[in-house]
Amino acid sequence: MAATRILVFGGSTRTGSLSARLAALAAKEIGLLGAEVTLISLGDYPLPIYNGDLEKDEGIPENARKLARLIQTHQGVFIATPEYNHSLPPLLKNAIDWSSRPKLTAELHHRGRVYAIGSTSDGMIGGARALIDLRKVIATAYGALTIAEQVSVSQAKTAFDDHGSLTQEAPLTLLRTVCARLVEVAARFAEPG
Ligand SMILES: Cc1cc2nc3c(=O)[nH]c(=O)nc-3n(C[C@H](O)[C@H](O)[C@H](O)COP(=O)(O)O)c2cc1C
């Protein structure tokens, strides 16, 4: 049987991004579970801020098509997000907005994908409030399932060691639980790409 394919990305392209670190660690853990992992950076898929005139005049940008195609060719997606004003950052929201436009979703069936989400913040609750909105946005944009388990890494500036792992056992165990559940549910319920 072919390995389950999981796409992983973070919601920040900042140098030294904490959510990019969480994405990289999730990718490693998912790979250890035997899944086939694709780790990308949204920085490799730059998109203009969504504007209806732009879509009407120029159509959907090629990078939005590429992102949507990547989602389609994976059964599961792990998104690591920062928290901006208790919500998800514009980079991530814009990527989801473009890749959820009806012209694309008509061609590609996002609906059969399974999502898992995690957050990072240097604060005490690890950006958990962003996950409330991210879960809602994924459901609305893609009509997709996000698994119940989620992980938030607090005090994230000091949470990662030099090898990119987490120094504290509790968030690492939770991340592993999230990754295992994502692979399990994606393998069982996702429609083939
Ligand atoms: C506009 C803006 C709003 C922010 N709002 C929050 C917030 O509500 N909660 C929080 O914990 N951190 C907040 N932060 C701090 C970011 O979470 C922090 O800069 C984080 O490191 C960014 O993610 P990254 O490391 O993946 O780039 C905010 C940062 C910016 C720039």
PDBQT file of the ligand as one rigid body, heavy atoms in Angstrom, charges set to zero:
ROOT
HETATM    1  C1  LIG A 201       0.733  42.135  14.189  1.00  0.00    +0.000 C 
HETATM    2  C2  LIG A 201       1.184  41.177  15.244  1.00  0.00    +0.000 A 
HETATM    3  C3  LIG A 201       0.267  40.729  16.181  1.00  0.00    +0.000 A 
HETATM    4  C4  LIG A 201       0.651  39.811  17.159  1.00  0.00    +0.000 A 
HETATM    5  N1  LIG A 201      -0.284  39.345  18.032  1.00  0.00    +0.000 NA
HETATM    6  C5  LIG A 201       0.047  38.375  18.908  1.00  0.00    +0.000 A 
HETATM    7  C6  LIG A 201      -0.936  37.771  19.744  1.00  0.00    +0.000 A 
HETATM    8  O1  LIG A 201      -2.113  38.087  19.690  1.00  0.00    +0.000 OA
HETATM    9  N2  LIG A 201      -0.551  36.791  20.595  1.00  0.00    +0.000 N 
HETATM   10  C7  LIG A 201       0.761  36.373  20.670  1.00  0.00    +0.000 A 
HETATM   11  O2  LIG A 201       1.054  35.476  21.449  1.00  0.00    +0.000 OA
HETATM   12  N3  LIG A 201       1.727  36.923  19.889  1.00  0.00    +0.000 NA
HETATM   13  C8  LIG A 201       1.396  37.905  19.016  1.00  0.00    +0.000 A 
HETATM   14  N4  LIG A 201       2.357  38.447  18.193  1.00  0.00    +0.000 N 
HETATM   15  C9  LIG A 201       3.723  37.967  18.293  1.00  0.00    +0.000 C 
HETATM   16  C10 LIG A 201       3.977  36.860  17.283  1.00  0.00    +0.000 C 
HETATM   17  O3  LIG A 201       3.273  35.705  17.661  1.00  0.00    +0.000 OA
HETATM   18  C11 LIG A 201       5.480  36.575  17.211  1.00  0.00    +0.000 C 
HETATM   19  O4  LIG A 201       6.082  37.671  16.578  1.00  0.00    +0.000 OA
HETATM   20  C12 LIG A 201       5.784  35.290  16.503  1.00  0.00    +0.000 C 
HETATM   21  O5  LIG A 201       7.136  34.972  16.727  1.00  0.00    +0.000 OA
HETATM   22  C13 LIG A 201       5.528  35.376  15.002  1.00  0.00    +0.000 C 
HETATM   23  O6  LIG A 201       5.568  34.098  14.432  1.00  0.00    +0.000 OA
HETATM   24  P1  LIG A 201       6.871  33.502  13.723  1.00  0.00    +0.000 P 
HETATM   25  O7  LIG A 201       7.942  33.390  14.775  1.00  0.00    +0.000 OA
HETATM   26  O8  LIG A 201       6.463  32.176  13.197  1.00  0.00    +0.000 OA
HETATM   27  O9  LIG A 201       7.286  34.460  12.646  1.00  0.00    +0.000 OA
HETATM   28  C14 LIG A 201       1.996  39.367  17.218  1.00  0.00    +0.000 A 
HETATM   29  C15 LIG A 201       2.919  39.839  16.269  1.00  0.00    +0.000 A 
HETATM   30  C16 LIG A 201       2.518  40.721  15.304  1.00  0.00    +0.000 A 
HETATM   31  C17 LIG A 201       3.521  41.190  14.281  1.00  0.00    +0.000 C 
ENDROOT
TORSDOF 0
